[in-house]
């Protein structure tokens, strides 16, 4: 059985929405909810004109449970 894994490549803080946003290796954006396992519970995110995505350091990956 093959398993496809998409690794997170960039973490952002959406200042306008007060959420964590991740861009994966395929260039897709994901909204991380405030749950015990945010990466597992992620939802697709489409940045809007009023989105204020600010890059955050990579060490936040562990805090958010993101794959390396």
Phi, psi and omega in degrees: 000130179265140178239126178268126178242130177250113182276142176289136180244341179210139179244136180230152168257123176273098183296326181290321184259352179066036183231163170271138178230140180235140172253125182271181183297338178270000180086007179276145177261143181228137175268129179259115180285166178276080179230179178291333179225080186300322182294318179296325184264012184300155178230149177302146181227131176246108181302131178262172180300329182268004176293139179238079183275119179247122179299142177238158182300151183296340181292350176287346180304314180297320179299324184267000179071030183277147175289150179262000000 
